[in-house]
Amino acid sequence: MTPRFPRTEPQIPDHWRDRLIDNGCVSEERGDFDPFPVVKLFTPDAGATWLITEAFPEDGDSRLFGLC
């Protein structure tokens, strides 16, 4: 069995995180705002993919929006 190593790098880099937060702020101001996906997250063993478009900083970056 292959040993597991803890991840040391963030899953979403800071420059993309900032863009997600900017999209979230604009989305709150304008109801018709439909941003393009910024980040693609996936699980190779389960076949699930998320296209993340927005983040909201008041939740400590725990609330993300997009498509699954």
mmCIF file of the N, C-alpha and C atoms, coordinates in Angstrom:
data_MODEL
# 
_entry.id   MODEL 
# 
loop_
_atom_site.group_PDB 
_atom_site.id 
_atom_site.type_symbol 
_atom_site.label_atom_id 
_atom_site.label_alt_id 
_atom_site.label_comp_id 
_atom_site.label_asym_id 
_atom_site.label_entity_id 
_atom_site.label_seq_id 
_atom_site.pdbx_PDB_ins_code 
_atom_site.Cartn_x 
_atom_site.Cartn_y 
_atom_site.Cartn_z 
_atom_site.occupancy 
_atom_site.B_iso_or_equiv 
_atom_site.pdbx_formal_charge 
_atom_site.auth_seq_id 
_atom_site.auth_comp_id 
_atom_site.auth_asym_id 
_atom_site.auth_atom_id 
_atom_site.pdbx_PDB_model_num 
ATOM 1   N N  . MET A 1 1  ? 0.842   -1.177 0.000   1.00 0.00 ? 1  MET A N  1 
ATOM 2   C CA . MET A 1 1  ? 0.000   0.000  0.000   1.00 0.00 ? 1  MET A CA 1 
ATOM 3   C C  . MET A 1 1  ? 0.893   1.249  0.000   1.00 0.00 ? 1  MET A C  1 
ATOM 4   N N  . THR A 1 2  ? 0.527   2.225  -0.783  1.00 0.00 ? 2  THR A N  1 
ATOM 5   C CA . THR A 1 2  ? 1.286   3.464  -0.879  1.00 0.00 ? 2  THR A CA 1 
ATOM 6   C C  . THR A 1 2  ? 1.000   4.345  0.333   1.00 0.00 ? 2  THR A C  1 
ATOM 7   N N  . PRO A 1 3  ? 2.065   4.843  1.010   1.00 0.00 ? 3  PRO A N  1 
ATOM 8   C CA . PRO A 1 3  ? 1.815   5.732  2.157   1.00 0.00 ? 3  PRO A CA 1 
ATOM 9   C C  . PRO A 1 3  ? 1.227   7.058  1.681   1.00 0.00 ? 3  PRO A C  1 
ATOM 10  N N  . ARG A 1 4  ? 0.377   7.641  2.491   1.00 0.00 ? 4  ARG A N  1 
ATOM 11  C CA . ARG A 1 4  ? -0.242  8.936  2.164   1.00 0.00 ? 4  ARG A CA 1 
ATOM 12  C C  . ARG A 1 4  ? 0.544   10.050 2.834   1.00 0.00 ? 4  ARG A C  1 
ATOM 13  N N  . PHE A 1 5  ? 0.728   11.122 2.097   1.00 0.00 ? 5  PHE A N  1 
ATOM 14  C CA . PHE A 1 5  ? 1.431   12.282 2.611   1.00 0.00 ? 5  PHE A CA 1 
ATOM 15  C C  . PHE A 1 5  ? 0.454   13.438 2.724   1.00 0.00 ? 5  PHE A C  1 
ATOM 16  N N  . PRO A 1 6  ? 0.535   14.222 3.785   1.00 0.00 ? 6  PRO A N  1 
ATOM 17  C CA . PRO A 1 6  ? -0.378  15.363 3.901   1.00 0.00 ? 6  PRO A CA 1 
ATOM 18  C C  . PRO A 1 6  ? -0.088  16.398 2.820   1.00 0.00 ? 6  PRO A C  1 
ATOM 19  N N  . ARG A 1 7  ? -1.161  17.032 2.335   1.00 0.00 ? 7  ARG A N  1 
ATOM 20  C CA . ARG A 1 7  ? -1.002  18.099 1.345   1.00 0.00 ? 7  ARG A CA 1 
ATOM 21  C C  . ARG A 1 7  ? -0.486  19.352 2.039   1.00 0.00 ? 7  ARG A C  1 
ATOM 22  N N  . THR A 1 8  ? 0.523   19.944 1.461   1.00 0.00 ? 8  THR A N  1 
ATOM 23  C CA . THR A 1 8  ? 1.072   21.167 2.035   1.00 0.00 ? 8  THR A CA 1 
ATOM 24  C C  . THR A 1 8  ? 0.692   22.407 1.234   1.00 0.00 ? 8  THR A C  1 
ATOM 25  N N  . GLU A 1 9  ? 0.351   22.237 -0.038  1.00 0.00 ? 9  GLU A N  1 
ATOM 26  C CA . GLU A 1 9  ? -0.042  23.379 -0.856  1.00 0.00 ? 9  GLU A CA 1 
ATOM 27  C C  . GLU A 1 9  ? -1.564  23.524 -0.828  1.00 0.00 ? 9  GLU A C  1 
ATOM 28  N N  . PRO A 1 10 ? -2.065  24.756 -0.973  1.00 0.00 ? 10 PRO A N  1 
ATOM 29  C CA . PRO A 1 10 ? -3.522  24.941 -0.981  1.00 0.00 ? 10 PRO A CA 1 
ATOM 30  C C  . PRO A 1 10 ? -4.134  24.357 -2.259  1.00 0.00 ? 10 PRO A C  1 
ATOM 31  N N  . GLN A 1 11 ? -5.365  23.884 -2.164  1.00 0.00 ? 11 GLN A N  1 
ATOM 32  C CA . GLN A 1 11 ? -6.030  23.349 -3.350  1.00 0.00 ? 11 GLN A CA 1 
ATOM 33  C C  . GLN A 1 11 ? -6.397  24.454 -4.333  1.00 0.00 ? 11 GLN A C  1 
ATOM 34  N N  . ILE A 1 12 ? -6.695  25.647 -3.829  1.00 0.00 ? 12 ILE A N  1 
ATOM 35  C CA . ILE A 1 12 ? -7.010  26.788 -4.685  1.00 0.00 ? 12 ILE A CA 1 
ATOM 36  C C  . ILE A 1 12 ? -5.967  27.873 -4.409  1.00 0.00 ? 12 ILE A C  1 
ATOM 37  N N  . PRO A 1 13 ? -5.123  28.203 -5.402  1.00 0.00 ? 13 PRO A N  1 
ATOM 38  C CA . PRO A 1 13 ? -4.105  29.238 -5.211  1.00 0.00 ? 13 PRO A CA 1 
ATOM 39  C C  . PRO A 1 13 ? -4.730  30.602 -4.892  1.00 0.00 ? 13 PRO A C  1 
ATOM 40  N N  . ASP A 1 14 ? -3.952  31.464 -4.257  1.00 0.00 ? 14 ASP A N  1 
ATOM 41  C CA . ASP A 1 14 ? -4.440  32.767 -3.804  1.00 0.00 ? 14 ASP A CA 1 
ATOM 42  C C  . ASP A 1 14 ? -4.977  33.637 -4.936  1.00 0.00 ? 14 ASP A C  1 
ATOM 43  N N  . HIS A 1 15 ? -4.316  33.644 -6.096  1.00 0.00 ? 15 HIS A N  1 
ATOM 44  C CA . HIS A 1 15 ? -4.782  34.527 -7.183  1.00 0.00 ? 15 HIS A CA 1 
ATOM 45  C C  . HIS A 1 15 ? -6.132  34.063 -7.725  1.00 0.00 ? 15 HIS A C  1 
ATOM 46  N N  . TRP A 1 16 ? -6.386  32.764 -7.742  1.00 0.00 ? 16 TRP A N  1 
ATOM 47  C CA . TRP A 1 16 ? -7.711  32.269 -8.159  1.00 0.00 ? 16 TRP A CA 1 
ATOM 48  C C  . TRP A 1 16 ? -8.742  32.494 -7.073  1.00 0.00 ? 16 TRP A C  1 
ATOM 49  N N  . ARG A 1 17 ? -8.333  32.346 -5.813  1.00 0.00 ? 17 ARG A N  1 
ATOM 50  C CA . ARG A 1 17 ? -9.240  32.599 -4.683  1.00 0.00 ? 17 ARG A CA 1 
ATOM 51  C C  . ARG A 1 17 ? -9.722  34.040 -4.700  1.00 0.00 ? 17 ARG A C  1 
ATOM 52  N N  . ASP A 1 18 ? -8.802  34.980 -4.974  1.00 0.00 ? 18 ASP A N  1 
ATOM 53  C CA . ASP A 1 18 ? -9.178  36.392 -5.063  1.00 0.00 ? 18 ASP A CA 1 
ATOM 54  C C  . ASP A 1 18 ? -10.180 36.627 -6.189  1.00 0.00 ? 18 ASP A C  1 
ATOM 55  N N  . ARG A 1 19 ? -9.999  35.958 -7.301  1.00 0.00 ? 19 ARG A N  1 
ATOM 56  C CA . ARG A 1 19 ? -10.931 36.110 -8.436  1.00 0.00 ? 19 ARG A CA 1 
ATOM 57  C C  . ARG A 1 19 ? -12.306 35.538 -8.086  1.00 0.00 ? 19 ARG A C  1 
ATOM 58  N N  . LEU A 1 20 ? -12.331 34.407 -7.361  1.00 0.00 ? 20 LEU A N  1 
ATOM 59  C CA . LEU A 1 20 ? -13.602 33.830 -6.921  1.00 0.00 ? 20 LEU A CA 1 
ATOM 60  C C  . LEU A 1 20 ? -14.334 34.780 -5.984  1.00 0.00 ? 20 LEU A C  1 
ATOM 61  N N  . ILE A 1 21 ? -13.606 35.408 -5.064  1.00 0.00 ? 21 ILE A N  1 
ATOM 62  C CA . ILE A 1 21 ? -14.209 36.354 -4.125  1.00 0.00 ? 21 ILE A CA 1 
ATOM 63  C C  . ILE A 1 21 ? -14.730 37.580 -4.864  1.00 0.00 ? 21 ILE A C  1 
ATOM 64  N N  . ASP A 1 22 ? -13.968 38.072 -5.865  1.00 0.00 ? 22 ASP A N  1 
ATOM 65  C CA . ASP A 1 22 ? -14.439 39.202 -6.672  1.00 0.00 ? 22 ASP A CA 1 
ATOM 66  C C  . ASP A 1 22 ? -15.740 38.845 -7.392  1.00 0.00 ? 22 ASP A C  1 
ATOM 67  N N  . ASN A 1 23 ? -15.819 37.637 -7.941  1.00 0.00 ? 23 ASN A N  1 
ATOM 68  C CA . ASN A 1 23 ? -17.047 37.201 -8.604  1.00 0.00 ? 23 ASN A CA 1 
ATOM 69  C C  . ASN A 1 23 ? -18.204 37.142 -7.612  1.00 0.00 ? 23 ASN A C  1 
ATOM 70  N N  . GLY A 1 24 ? -17.945 36.695 -6.389  1.00 0.00 ? 24 GLY A N  1 
ATOM 71  C CA . GLY A 1 24 ? -18.988 36.630 -5.373  1.00 0.00 ? 24 GLY A CA 1 
ATOM 72  C C  . GLY A 1 24 ? -19.501 38.004 -4.998  1.00 0.00 ? 24 GLY A C  1 
ATOM 73  N N  . CYS A 1 25 ? -18.599 38.985 -4.895  1.00 0.00 ? 25 CYS A N  1 
ATOM 74  C CA . CYS A 1 25 ? -19.013 40.357 -4.555  1.00 0.00 ? 25 CYS A CA 1 
ATOM 75  C C  . CYS A 1 25 ? -19.862 40.960 -5.673  1.00 0.00 ? 25 CYS A C  1 
ATOM 76  N N  . VAL A 1 26 ? -19.451 40.755 -6.925  1.00 0.00 ? 26 VAL A N  1 
ATOM 77  C CA . VAL A 1 26 ? -20.209 41.288 -8.059  1.00 0.00 ? 26 VAL A CA 1 
ATOM 78  C C  . VAL A 1 26 ? -21.561 40.592 -8.148  1.00 0.00 ? 26 VAL A C  1 
ATOM 79  N N  . SER A 1 27 ? -21.594 39.293 -7.866  1.00 0.00 ? 27 SER A N  1 
ATOM 80  C CA . SER A 1 27 ? -22.847 38.538 -7.921  1.00 0.00 ? 27 SER A CA 1 
ATOM 81  C C  . SER A 1 27 ? -23.865 39.043 -6.908  1.00 0.00 ? 27 SER A C  1 
ATOM 82  N N  . GLU A 1 28 ? -23.398 39.452 -5.727  1.00 0.00 ? 28 GLU A N  1 
ATOM 83  C CA . GLU A 1 28 ? -24.314 40.003 -4.720  1.00 0.00 ? 28 GLU A CA 1 
ATOM 84  C C  . GLU A 1 28 ? -24.875 41.352 -5.149  1.00 0.00 ? 28 GLU A C  1 
ATOM 85  N N  . GLU A 1 29 ? -24.076 42.126 -5.897  1.00 0.00 ? 29 GLU A N  1 
ATOM 86  C CA . GLU A 1 29 ? -24.514 43.449 -6.338  1.00 0.00 ? 29 GLU A CA 1 
ATOM 87  C C  . GLU A 1 29 ? -25.469 43.358 -7.537  1.00 0.00 ? 29 GLU A C  1 
ATOM 88  N N  . ARG A 1 30 ? -25.172 42.441 -8.460  1.00 0.00 ? 30 ARG A N  1 
ATOM 89  C CA . ARG A 1 30 ? -25.962 42.305 -9.685  1.00 0.00 ? 30 ARG A CA 1 
ATOM 90  C C  . ARG A 1 30 ? -26.563 40.914 -9.746  1.00 0.00 ? 30 ARG A C  1 
ATOM 91  N N  . GLY A 1 31 ? -27.839 40.818 -9.815  1.00 0.00 ? 31 GLY A N  1 
ATOM 92  C CA . GLY A 1 31 ? -28.514 39.528 -9.869  1.00 0.00 ? 31 GLY A CA 1 
ATOM 93  C C  . GLY A 1 31 ? -28.360 38.796 -11.189 1.00 0.00 ? 31 GLY A C  1 
ATOM 94  N N  . ASP A 1 32 ? -28.037 39.531 -12.276 1.00 0.00 ? 32 ASP A N  1 
ATOM 95  C CA . ASP A 1 32 ? -27.935 38.912 -13.589 1.00 0.00 ? 32 ASP A CA 1 
ATOM 96  C C  . ASP A 1 32 ? -26.506 38.520 -13.948 1.00 0.00 ? 32 ASP A C  1 
ATOM 97  N N  . PHE A 1 33 ? -25.578 38.590 -13.015 1.00 0.00 ? 33 PHE A N  1 
ATOM 98  C CA . PHE A 1 33 ? -24.167 38.275 -13.253 1.00 0.00 ? 33 PHE A CA 1 
ATOM 99  C C  . PHE A 1 33 ? -23.990 36.762 -13.368 1.00 0.00 ? 33 PHE A C  1 
ATOM 100 N N  . ASP A 1 34 ? -23.394 36.300 -14.461 1.00 0.00 ? 34 ASP A N  1 
ATOM 101 C CA . ASP A 1 34 ? -23.187 34.871 -14.704 1.00 0.00 ? 34 ASP A CA 1 
ATOM 102 C C  . ASP A 1 34 ? -21.720 34.655 -15.081 1.00 0.00 ? 34 ASP A C  1 
ATOM 103 N N  . PRO A 1 35 ? -20.831 34.487 -14.091 1.00 0.00 ? 35 PRO A N  1 
ATOM 104 C CA . PRO A 1 35 ? -19.400 34.386 -14.392 1.00 0.00 ? 35 PRO A CA 1 
ATOM 105 C C  . PRO A 1 35 ? -19.000 33.032 -14.965 1.00 0.00 ? 35 PRO A C  1 
ATOM 106 N N  . PHE A 1 36 ? -17.879 33.028 -15.660 1.00 0.00 ? 36 PHE A N  1 
ATOM 107 C CA . PHE A 1 36 ? -17.293 31.790 -16.152 1.00 0.00 ? 36 PHE A CA 1 
ATOM 108 C C  . PHE A 1 36 ? -16.633 31.046 -14.995 1.00 0.00 ? 36 PHE A C  1 
ATOM 109 N N  . PRO A 1 37 ? -16.513 29.727 -15.067 1.00 0.00 ? 37 PRO A N  1 
ATOM 110 C CA . PRO A 1 37 ? -15.815 28.977 -14.016 1.00 0.00 ? 37 PRO A CA 1 
ATOM 111 C C  . PRO A 1 37 ? -14.360 29.417 -13.892 1.00 0.00 ? 37 PRO A C  1 
ATOM 112 N N  . VAL A 1 38 ? -13.877 29.459 -12.664 1.00 0.00 ? 38 VAL A N  1 
ATOM 113 C CA . VAL A 1 38 ? -12.505 29.856 -12.378 1.00 0.00 ? 38 VAL A CA 1 
ATOM 114 C C  . VAL A 1 38 ? -11.661 28.635 -12.009 1.00 0.00 ? 38 VAL A C  1 
ATOM 115 N N  . VAL A 1 39 ? -12.250 27.712 -11.265 1.00 0.00 ? 39 VAL A N  1 
ATOM 116 C CA . VAL A 1 39 ? -11.525 26.548 -10.757 1.00 0.00 ? 39 VAL A CA 1 
ATOM 117 C C  . VAL A 1 39 ? -12.293 25.278 -11.104 1.00 0.00 ? 39 VAL A C  1 
ATOM 118 N N  . LYS A 1 40 ? -11.562 24.246 -11.490 1.00 0.00 ? 40 LYS A N  1 
ATOM 119 C CA . LYS A 1 40 ? -12.154 22.931 -11.726 1.00 0.00 ? 40 LYS A CA 1 
ATOM 120 C C  . LYS A 1 40 ? -11.593 21.979 -10.671 1.00 0.00 ? 40 LYS A C  1 
ATOM 121 N N  . LEU A 1 41 ? -12.475 21.413 -9.860  1.00 0.00 ? 41 LEU A N  1 
ATOM 122 C CA . LEU A 1 41 ? -12.086 20.413 -8.871  1.00 0.00 ? 41 LEU A CA 1 
ATOM 123 C C  . LEU A 1 41 ? -12.703 19.083 -9.274  1.00 0.00 ? 41 LEU A C  1 
ATOM 124 N N  . PHE A 1 42 ? -11.966 17.995 -9.080  1.00 0.00 ? 42 PHE A N  1 
ATOM 125 C CA . PHE A 1 42 ? -12.516 16.694 -9.458  1.00 0.00 ? 42 PHE A CA 1 
ATOM 126 C C  . PHE A 1 42 ? -11.937 15.599 -8.583  1.00 0.00 ? 42 PHE A C  1 
ATOM 127 N N  . THR A 1 43 ? -12.642 14.491 -8.550  1.00 0.00 ? 43 THR A N  1 
ATOM 128 C CA . THR A 1 43 ? -12.151 13.290 -7.880  1.00 0.00 ? 43 THR A CA 1 
ATOM 129 C C  . THR A 1 43 ? -11.947 12.232 -8.959  1.00 0.00 ? 43 THR A C  1 
ATOM 130 N N  . PRO A 1 44 ? -10.719 11.811 -9.184  1.00 0.00 ? 44 PRO A N  1 
ATOM 131 C CA . PRO A 1 44 ? -10.462 10.872 -10.269 1.00 0.00 ? 44 PRO A CA 1 
ATOM 132 C C  . PRO A 1 44 ? -11.074 9.490  -10.042 1.00 0.00 ? 44 PRO A C  1 
ATOM 133 N N  . ASP A 1 45 ? -11.304 9.110  -8.800  1.00 0.00 ? 45 ASP A N  1 
ATOM 134 C CA . ASP A 1 45 ? -11.827 7.775  -8.546  1.00 0.00 ? 45 ASP A CA 1 
ATOM 135 C C  . ASP A 1 45 ? -13.350 7.711  -8.497  1.00 0.00 ? 45 ASP A C  1 
ATOM 136 N N  . ALA A 1 46 ? -14.029 8.862  -8.349  1.00 0.00 ? 46 ALA A N  1 
ATOM 137 C CA . ALA A 1 46 ? -15.487 8.852  -8.236  1.00 0.00 ? 46 ALA A CA 1 
ATOM 138 C C  . ALA A 1 46 ? -16.191 9.455  -9.448  1.00 0.00 ? 46 ALA A C  1 
ATOM 139 N N  . GLY A 1 47 ? -15.470 10.090 -10.322 1.00 0.00 ? 47 GLY A N  1 
ATOM 140 C CA . GLY A 1 47 ? -16.080 10.667 -11.508 1.00 0.00 ? 47 GLY A CA 1 
ATOM 141 C C  . GLY A 1 47 ? -16.882 11.930 -11.251 1.00 0.00 ? 47 GLY A C  1 
ATOM 142 N N  . ALA A 1 48 ? -16.625 12.624 -10.153 1.00 0.00 ? 48 ALA A N  1 
ATOM 143 C CA . ALA A 1 48 ? -17.325 13.876 -9.848  1.00 0.00 ? 48 ALA A CA 1 
ATOM 144 C C  . ALA A 1 48 ? -16.441 15.060 -10.231 1.00 0.00 ? 48 ALA A C  1 
ATOM 145 N N  . THR A 1 49 ? -17.063 16.096 -10.802 1.00 0.00 ? 49 THR A N  1 
ATOM 146 C CA . THR A 1 49 ? -16.344 17.305 -11.202 1.00 0.00 ? 49 THR A CA 1 
ATOM 147 C C  . THR A 1 49 ? -17.142 18.528 -10.756 1.00 0.00 ? 49 THR A C  1 
ATOM 148 N N  . TRP A 1 50 ? -16.446 19.531 -10.210 1.00 0.00 ? 50 TRP A N  1 
ATOM 149 C CA . TRP A 1 50 ? -17.061 20.786 -9.803  1.00 0.00 ? 50 TRP A CA 1 
ATOM 150 C C  . TRP A 1 50 ? -16.391 21.908 -10.578 1.00 0.00 ? 50 TRP A C  1 
ATOM 151 N N  . LEU A 1 51 ? -17.198 22.802 -11.155 1.00 0.00 ? 51 LEU A N  1 
ATOM 152 C CA . LEU A 1 51 ? -16.714 24.016 -11.809 1.00 0.00 ? 51 LEU A CA 1 
ATOM 153 C C  . LEU A 1 51 ? -17.116 25.176 -10.906 1.00 0.00 ? 51 LEU A C  1 
ATOM 154 N N  . ILE A 1 52 ? -16.162 25.737 -10.187 1.00 0.00 ? 52 ILE A N  1 
ATOM 155 C CA . ILE A 1 52 ? -16.420 26.756 -9.175  1.00 0.00 ? 52 ILE A CA 1 
ATOM 156 C C  . ILE A 1 52 ? -16.358 28.140 -9.815  1.00 0.00 ? 52 ILE A C  1 
ATOM 157 N N  . THR A 1 53 ? -17.401 28.954 -9.568  1.00 0.00 ? 53 THR A N  1 
ATOM 158 C CA . THR A 1 53 ? -17.474 30.292 -10.157 1.00 0.00 ? 53 THR A CA 1 
ATOM 159 C C  . THR A 1 53 ? -17.343 31.409 -9.136  1.00 0.00 ? 53 THR A C  1 
ATOM 160 N N  . GLU A 1 54 ? -17.771 31.172 -7.875  1.00 0.00 ? 54 GLU A N  1 
ATOM 161 C CA . GLU A 1 54 ? -17.822 32.251 -6.883  1.00 0.00 ? 54 GLU A CA 1 
ATOM 162 C C  . GLU A 1 54 ? -17.473 31.742 -5.491  1.00 0.00 ? 54 GLU A C  1 
ATOM 163 N N  . ALA A 1 55 ? -16.966 32.656 -4.649  1.00 0.00 ? 55 ALA A N  1 
ATOM 164 C CA . ALA A 1 55 ? -16.724 32.383 -3.225  1.00 0.00 ? 55 ALA A CA 1 
ATOM 165 C C  . ALA A 1 55 ? -17.177 33.591 -2.425  1.00 0.00 ? 55 ALA A C  1 
ATOM 166 N N  . PHE A 1 56 ? -17.547 33.347 -1.180  1.00 0.00 ? 56 PHE A N  1 
ATOM 167 C CA . PHE A 1 56 ? -18.029 34.422 -0.322  1.00 0.00 ? 56 PHE A CA 1 
ATOM 168 C C  . PHE A 1 56 ? -17.148 34.514 0.924   1.00 0.00 ? 56 PHE A C  1 
ATOM 169 N N  . PRO A 1 57 ? -16.412 35.626 1.092   1.00 0.00 ? 57 PRO A N  1 
ATOM 170 C CA . PRO A 1 57 ? -15.420 35.735 2.169   1.00 0.00 ? 57 PRO A CA 1 
ATOM 171 C C  . PRO A 1 57 ? -16.013 35.807 3.571   1.00 0.00 ? 57 PRO A C  1 
ATOM 172 N N  . GLU A 1 58 ? -17.251 36.229 3.727   1.00 0.00 ? 58 GLU A N  1 
ATOM 173 C CA . GLU A 1 58 ? -17.826 36.358 5.069   1.00 0.00 ? 58 GLU A CA 1 
ATOM 174 C C  . GLU A 1 58 ? -18.021 35.001 5.739   1.00 0.00 ? 58 GLU A C  1 
ATOM 175 N N  . ASP A 1 59 ? -17.976 33.922 4.970   1.00 0.00 ? 59 ASP A N  1 
ATOM 176 C CA . ASP A 1 59 ? -18.104 32.579 5.521   1.00 0.00 ? 59 ASP A CA 1 
ATOM 177 C C  . ASP A 1 59 ? -16.750 31.914 5.718   1.00 0.00 ? 59 ASP A C  1 
ATOM 178 N N  . GLY A 1 60 ? -15.678 32.665 5.635   1.00 0.00 ? 60 GLY A N  1 
ATOM 179 C CA . GLY A 1 60 ? -14.361 32.080 5.744   1.00 0.00 ? 60 GLY A CA 1 
ATOM 180 C C  . GLY A 1 60 ? -14.017 31.172 4.568   1.00 0.00 ? 60 GLY A C  1 
ATOM 181 N N  . ASP A 1 61 ? -14.475 31.534 3.377   1.00 0.00 ? 61 ASP A N  1 
ATOM 182 C CA . ASP A 1 61 ? -14.246 30.786 2.141   1.00 0.00 ? 61 ASP A CA 1 
ATOM 183 C C  . ASP A 1 61 ? -14.837 29.373 2.181   1.00 0.00 ? 61 ASP A C  1 
ATOM 184 N N  . SER A 1 62 ? -15.817 29.150 3.045   1.00 0.00 ? 62 SER A N  1 
ATOM 185 C CA . SER A 1 62 ? -16.398 27.820 3.119   1.00 0.00 ? 62 SER A CA 1 
ATOM 186 C C  . SER A 1 62 ? -17.598 27.656 2.185   1.00 0.00 ? 62 SER A C  1 
ATOM 187 N N  . ARG A 1 63 ? -18.095 28.742 1.634   1.00 0.00 ? 63 ARG A N  1 
ATOM 188 C CA . ARG A 1 63 ? -19.253 28.661 0.748   1.00 0.00 ? 63 ARG A CA 1 
ATOM 189 C C  . ARG A 1 63 ? -18.797 29.001 -0.672  1.00 0.00 ? 63 ARG A C  1 
ATOM 190 N N  . LEU A 1 64 ? -18.836 27.993 -1.533  1.00 0.00 ? 64 LEU A N  1 
ATOM 191 C CA . LEU A 1 64 ? -18.465 28.147 -2.928  1.00 0.00 ? 64 LEU A CA 1 
ATOM 192 C C  . LEU A 1 64 ? -19.688 27.840 -3.785  1.00 0.00 ? 64 LEU A C  1 
ATOM 193 N N  . PHE A 1 65 ? -19.776 28.487 -4.933  1.00 0.00 ? 65 PHE A N  1 
ATOM 194 C CA . PHE A 1 65 ? -20.878 28.239 -5.858  1.00 0.00 ? 65 PHE A CA 1 
ATOM 195 C C  . PHE A 1 65 ? -20.316 27.869 -7.228  1.00 0.00 ? 65 PHE A C  1 
ATOM 196 N N  . GLY A 1 66 ? -21.065 27.052 -7.936  1.00 0.00 ? 66 GLY A N  1 
ATOM 197 C CA . GLY A 1 66 ? -20.678 26.652 -9.269  1.00 0.00 ? 66 GLY A CA 1 
ATOM 198 C C  . GLY A 1 66 ? -21.558 25.516 -9.751  1.00 0.00 ? 66 GLY A C  1 
ATOM 199 N N  . LEU A 1 67 ? -20.995 24.675 -10.610 1.00 0.00 ? 67 LEU A N  1 
ATOM 200 C CA . LEU A 1 67 ? -21.725 23.550 -11.177 1.00 0.00 ? 67 LEU A CA 1 
ATOM 201 C C  . LEU A 1 67 ? -21.061 22.248 -10.737 1.00 0.00 ? 67 LEU A C  1 
ATOM 202 N N  . CYS A 1 68 ? -21.853 21.234 -10.554 1.00 0.00 ? 68 CYS A N  1 
ATOM 203 C CA . CYS A 1 68 ? -21.315 19.918 -10.196 1.00 0.00 ? 68 CYS A CA 1 
ATOM 204 C C  . CYS A 1 68 ? -21.723 18.937 -11.260 1.00 0.00 ? 68 CYS A C  1 
# 
